[in-house]
Amino acid sequence: WRCVHFVRMRAKDEPGVLSSILASFAASGGNILTINQSIPTGGVAAVTLSAETSNLTTTLEELVHSVEHLYGVITFEVLAG
């Protein structure tokens, strides 16, 4: 059984911001399936992700909370899953 969640976020266009978000997913057992990023405007990029979350070692809520508080994350929301 495979559980996939779709996430939309806005993040600062600075080195390492997207990398830290992806690292949080990996550290929690999530597997990123797709990444779509807009061309940054005003120093901010819109990013959508799909991630397999079947093997999370934390709850989805804990993962969301930790990502929301990462440097450079402006908004972060789970769209579906």
Contacts in CASP RR format, 6 or more apart in sequence:
PFRMAT RR
TARGET T0000
AUTHOR 0000-0000-0000
METHOD contacts of the structure
MODEL  1
WRCVHFVRMRAKDEPGVLSSILASFAASGGNILTINQSIPTGGVAAVTLS
AETSNLTTTLEELVHSVEHLYGVITFEVLAG
1 54 0 8 1.000
2 52 0 8 1.000
2 54 0 8 1.000
3 52 0 8 1.000
3 53 0 8 1.000
3 54 0 8 1.000
3 81 0 8 1.000
4 33 0 8 1.000
4 50 0 8 1.000
4 51 0 8 1.000
4 52 0 8 1.000
4 53 0 8 1.000
4 81 0 8 1.000
5 50 0 8 1.000
5 51 0 8 1.000
5 53 0 8 1.000
5 60 0 8 1.000
5 78 0 8 1.000
5 79 0 8 1.000
5 80 0 8 1.000
5 81 0 8 1.000
6 48 0 8 1.000
6 49 0 8 1.000
6 50 0 8 1.000
6 78 0 8 1.000
6 79 0 8 1.000
6 80 0 8 1.000
6 81 0 8 1.000
7 48 0 8 1.000
7 49 0 8 1.000
7 50 0 8 1.000
7 51 0 8 1.000
7 76 0 8 1.000
7 77 0 8 1.000
7 78 0 8 1.000
7 79 0 8 1.000
8 46 0 8 1.000
8 47 0 8 1.000
8 48 0 8 1.000
8 75 0 8 1.000
8 76 0 8 1.000
8 77 0 8 1.000
8 79 0 8 1.000
9 21 0 8 1.000
9 46 0 8 1.000
9 47 0 8 1.000
9 48 0 8 1.000
9 49 0 8 1.000
9 67 0 8 1.000
9 73 0 8 1.000
9 74 0 8 1.000
9 75 0 8 1.000
9 76 0 8 1.000
9 77 0 8 1.000
10 44 0 8 1.000
10 45 0 8 1.000
10 46 0 8 1.000
10 47 0 8 1.000
10 73 0 8 1.000
10 74 0 8 1.000
10 75 0 8 1.000
11 17 0 8 1.000
11 18 0 8 1.000
11 21 0 8 1.000
11 44 0 8 1.000
11 45 0 8 1.000
11 47 0 8 1.000
11 72 0 8 1.000
11 73 0 8 1.000
11 74 0 8 1.000
12 43 0 8 1.000
12 44 0 8 1.000
12 45 0 8 1.000
12 72 0 8 1.000
12 73 0 8 1.000
12 74 0 8 1.000
13 40 0 8 1.000
13 42 0 8 1.000
13 43 0 8 1.000
13 44 0 8 1.000
13 45 0 8 1.000
14 72 0 8 1.000
17 70 0 8 1.000
17 71 0 8 1.000
17 72 0 8 1.000
17 73 0 8 1.000
18 35 0 8 1.000
18 37 0 8 1.000
18 45 0 8 1.000
18 47 0 8 1.000
20 70 0 8 1.000
20 71 0 8 1.000
21 47 0 8 1.000
21 67 0 8 1.000
21 70 0 8 1.000
21 73 0 8 1.000
22 32 0 8 1.000
22 35 0 8 1.000
24 63 0 8 1.000
24 66 0 8 1.000
24 67 0 8 1.000
24 70 0 8 1.000
25 31 0 8 1.000
25 32 0 8 1.000
25 49 0 8 1.000
25 51 0 8 1.000
25 63 0 8 1.000
25 67 0 8 1.000
26 32 0 8 1.000
28 56 0 8 1.000
28 57 0 8 1.000
28 58 0 8 1.000
28 62 0 8 1.000
28 63 0 8 1.000
28 66 0 8 1.000
29 55 0 8 1.000
29 56 0 8 1.000
29 57 0 8 1.000
30 51 0 8 1.000
30 52 0 8 1.000
30 53 0 8 1.000
30 55 0 8 1.000
30 56 0 8 1.000
30 63 0 8 1.000
31 51 0 8 1.000
31 52 0 8 1.000
31 55 0 8 1.000
32 49 0 8 1.000
32 50 0 8 1.000
32 51 0 8 1.000
33 49 0 8 1.000
33 50 0 8 1.000
33 51 0 8 1.000
33 52 0 8 1.000
34 48 0 8 1.000
34 49 0 8 1.000
34 50 0 8 1.000
35 47 0 8 1.000
35 48 0 8 1.000
35 49 0 8 1.000
36 47 0 8 1.000
36 48 0 8 1.000
36 49 0 8 1.000
37 45 0 8 1.000
37 46 0 8 1.000
37 47 0 8 1.000
38 45 0 8 1.000
38 46 0 8 1.000
38 47 0 8 1.000
39 45 0 8 1.000
44 74 0 8 1.000
48 79 0 8 1.000
53 60 0 8 1.000
53 63 0 8 1.000
56 63 0 8 1.000
58 66 0 8 1.000
60 78 0 8 1.000
64 76 0 8 1.000
64 78 0 8 1.000
67 73 0 8 1.000
67 76 0 8 1.000
68 76 0 8 1.000
END
